[in-house]
Amino acid sequence: MLNKVPAQAWRWYGLALLVIVLDQISKHWVEAVLTYNEPVVFTSFFNFTLRYNPGAAFSFLSDAGGWQRWFFTAVAIVVSAVLVVWIARIAATKKLEAFGLTMILGGAIGNVYDRVVLGHVVDFIVVHYQDYYWPAFNLADSAITLGAILLIADMIFTKEKPVNA
């Protein structure tokens, strides 16, 4: 089965692995140097603040009692499996789509690791304007967001040639 995976798919998987590794390194570093919920200010709109998120994006269901940990883990594992297959089957010419899928895959697995091992996702990047704060996020979340933007851009700007029936 593994010998049927195209060479370009392995390159995309390698990039997803790089996203996972960078995400985990950043989270371990933040946990080693920051104190929980005490911001380190870089600019008037950007800081690092160590936070733990047992929920999903934007702390959705973070106070649901614990069942959400395994629910979101299962969803992310299923989505990741679909992405692995999708990346293996994607045409070599569809680089923007493959790059977007790869970013989503790496980010999803980075956050799944946190959920399984820690019981929560480590977030630390905080962006705000005056007293209006965006929820804390991490590199995995950034990769997922970038991947989604790339997929949307691919859908809007890539013209598919019609298949003759």
N, C-alpha and C positions, 0 to 999 in steps of 0.2 A: 504494500500500500504506500509506504513512504517513498519508494522509488518512482511512483507515479506523480508525485508532487513536482510541478515545474520549477526550474532553477530560480526564476524570478520570484516565485512565492517564498522561497527560502530567504531571499534578500529582504523581502517585506517582513517576514517573521523575525529576522535579525534586527531590523529597525524597531519592531514592536518590543523585542527584548531590551534594546537600548532604552526605550521609553520607560519600561518597568524598572530597570536598574537605576536610571537617573531619578525616577520618582522615589524609589526606596532609599537611595542615598540621601536625597534631600530631606526626607521625613526622619531618618535616623539622625542626621545632623541637627535638624531643628529640635528634636526631642532631647538631644545631648546638650544643646546650648541655651535653649529658651526655657523660661518658667511658664507654666500653664497660665494662659489668659493675661499675660503681662506683655504689652506690645513693645516691639523694638521699632522705633519710628525711623523711616528713611527719608520720606518727603511729607509734605502736608496732605498727601492723598494716598500714601502707600506705606504699609508696615507689615512686619511679620508678627503674628500672634498665634502661639500654639493653642490649638483647640482640637477637641475630639468630637467626631460626629458619628453617632450610632445609627443615624437615619440615612436618607438618600440625599440627592442634590438639594441645596438650600435648607438642610436639616429636616427635610420632609420625613415625617413619622419618627423623629428622633426620640420622642418620649412615648413610644407605643408599647413599651414593656418588654422588649427583647426579641419578639418573634420576627421583627423586621430584619434583623441581622441575617438570618438564614434565608429569608425570602429574597432579599436583595442579592445575597450571595448566589442563590440558585438562578435568579434572573440573569445576573452578570455572567455566570458560567455558561448558560444556554446561549446567550448572545455571543459570547466569545467563541464558542464552538461553531456557531453559524458563520462568524467572521473568518475563522480559520479556513473553513470550506470555501467561502466566497472568495477569499484572497487566492486560494489555490486554483480556482476556476476562472479567475478574471483574465481577460486578454492582456497580453504584454503591452499593448498600446494604450491601455487605460490607466496611465500612471497617476493622474490626479485622483481618480476614484480609489485606486489601490492605496495611495498615500493616506487618503482620508480614512479608509477602513483600518489601515495599520495604526494610525494614531488612536482611533477609538479602541481597537483591540489592546494596545499597550496600556492605555489609561484604565480600561475596564479591569484588566488583570492586576494592575498596580493597586487599585482600590479593593479588589477581591482579596488579595493577599492580606491587606490590613484587616478586613472584616473577619477573615478566618483566624488569623494569628492573634490579633489584638482585641477583636470584638467591636471595633469602631474604626473609622477612617481618620487618619491624621491630616488635619487642615492647618494652614499657617499663613497663606497669602491673603492680605486684607487690603482692599481698595475702597476708598471712600471720598466723598465730597462733603466737607464740613461735618455735619452730624448724620449724613445719609450713608450708611455702610452697606456694601455688597457683602453677602455671606462669605465667610472664609472659604478658601479653596486650596488646591494643591497642584502639583505638576501633572498628575494623572487627570484631574478635572480639566486642566488647560489643554492637554492632549485630546481629550474627548471633544471639547468645544472646538478646537482647531479642526479635528476630523470631521465634525458635523458641518462646519463652515465650508470645508473643501468639498464635501459631498454635495452640498447645495450649489456651490459654484460650478461643480462638474455638471450637475443637472441643468443649470441655467445656460452655461456657455459652451458645453460640448454638444456638437450636432451629430446625432446618430445618422448614419446612412441607412435609408430604408432597405429592408431585406425584400428581395423579389420573391414573390410566392410562386 
